[in-house]
Each structure stands twice: as C-alpha cells, then as structure tokens.
Amino acid sequence: MFRVLAAILVTVLLAGTAFGKDSLTGQYSTKQTNLTGTLKVKLLPDNQVKFEIQTVKKGGGDYKGSVTTCSAEGVATMENSSRAVYEEKEDHMDKPFKLTMSIKKSSIKIDSNADEVAMCGMGAWLDGTYQKNNSKEPKFSE
C-alpha cells in the first residue's frame, strides 16, 4: 500500500512541475476566426508573471476591409501553479480591467473583460487559447 501511495505522490509532484509555472516563460500564439494573436510571458521572482498580448482582427460582414487591434501588458500574480491574475484600474474606466491566465503544459487560456472596459478596437478581443511556440525568453516592448 505504501508503494502505491508513494508512486501516486511522485506522479502528482512531477505533473505539477510539468504543467506549472516552471515551463511558463515563452512565446505563444492563437488563430481564431478572423483573429490572430501573440502572447509573450516571462516568469519573474516572487510569483509574478510579466506578459504582453496583442491581437489583430480582420473585419467581417459589412467591415471586410477593416482591421482592429487589442493589446495589454503588465505583471500578473500567480495564484497557484496553473493560474495567474492581473487587474488594473485607470481613471477613465468604470471598472477595472481583469485578465486571467489558465496555464497548461503547452498553452495558456486567456479570459478577460477587455470588451467591457473598452480596451480593444471595434470587435477585437484578447480571450482564447494561446499555444506555446517556444520557450525562449521573449523581448518585451518598452
């Protein structure tokens, strides 16, 4: 019985490392209907995550020739090995901008309220699953 419990514990610990923040740093991308995006992430000390996300939406319907963008950058806080949260409140906003990163082994799912706080151009968004392209430390815009 002890061997079975020990094997389970080792498996859980290894899974936490493989899917957690240890492999977080890198560059990610998403391709959705009429939208492409990039996400740069770097794990910082003290459970902080620097990020930069940009999306471009090509118009549809009556706006076939239009292009709109959405972007955000900041430092999120790791709540646990699979979730980081960022929140920002600026004077012109009725409510704070919130962005949550749900972290898996080779992807990050972004959920935000960017459309509710006018962070994006008409019809653009940040939300979606971003697949990891590489583990290189990204260069951020300054």
N, C-alpha and C positions, 0 to 999 in steps of 0.2 A: 504494500500500500504506500509506504514512504517513497519508493522509487517512482511510482506513478505520479504522486503529488509533486515530487521534485522535477520530473520531466515536464509536467504542466507549467510549473513556475518558470522554468528556464524558457519554455516556448513563449509564454506571455511576456517575459522580460525582453527577449530578442525581438518579438513582434513590435513592442513599444519603441525600441530603438529604430527598427527598420521603417516604421511608419510615422515616427515622431519628428520632432524638431531637428534631430541630428542631421537629417538629409534635406533640410528645408531650403538652404541657400541655392539660388539658381535662377534660371530664366524659363518662363512658362508662356504658353500661347493658347488662344481659343479661336475657333472658327465656328460661327453660328450663322443662321440665315441672315444675310445682308450685313454681318458684323464680324470684324476681326479684332483681336486684341493681344496685347503683350502685358506680362506681369513680371517685374523684377523683384526678387526677395533676397534679403540678407539677414541672417540671424546675428543679433548683437548680444552683448553681455546683459545680464540681469533680465532674461526672458523678454527681450524686446526684439521686434522684427521690423526692419526698415523695408518699405515697399514703394513701388511706383507702378501704376497701372494706367494704361492708355488703350482706348478702343476707338475704332472708326466704323461708322455705319454708313453704308451706301443706301440712298433712298429707294423707296419702293412706291408703288401706286402712282399717285399724281406727282411724286417727287423723285422720279427715276434718275435725274441728273444731280441730285443733291448729295452732299456728304456732310455728316455731322460727327462730332467727336465728344469723348468724355474722358476725363483723367482725374486721378487723385494720387496723392503721395503723402507719406507720413511715417510714423513709428507706432506700430500696434503692440499690444501687450499679450504675451502668451498666457492663456487661462489654464491650459493643460497641454499635453504633448500633441494634441490634434486640433486645437482651436486658438486663434488669435483674434483680438478685437481692437478696433480703432474707433475713436469718437472725437469729433471736432465741432465746436460751436463758434460760428463767426457772427458778428453783429447784424449782418444783413439777413441771417437765416432765422426763420420762425422756430425751427427745431434743429437739433444737432444732426450732423452727417454721421451715420454709423456704417461701418464696414466690418464684416465678419469673414474670417478665413477658416474654412474647414479643411484640415490638412490630411492628406493621404500619402501613400508611398510615392506616387509619381504624378500627383495632381493636387490642385488647391481649388476648392469651390468658393467663389465669392458671392456673398449676399450683402446687399446694401440698400439704403434708402435714397440713393443718388437722384432718382427721378422725383422724389418727394421734396427735395431741398434745392432743386434747380442747379444741380452740379453738372448736368450734361446738356449738350445741344439737343434740338428737337428730335425725339425718337431714339436717341442713343442711350446706352446703358453700360454698366460695369459687370453686372451679375453673370454668372456662368461658371463652368468648369474649365480651368486652365491646366493643360497638360505640360509636364516638365520637358523642356527641350534639352537642357544640360545643367550641370552642377557648377558651372563656372561662377565665380563671384561677379555679379553684374556691376556695370558702371552706371551711376545714377546721374540724372540731370542736376545741376546745382543752380 
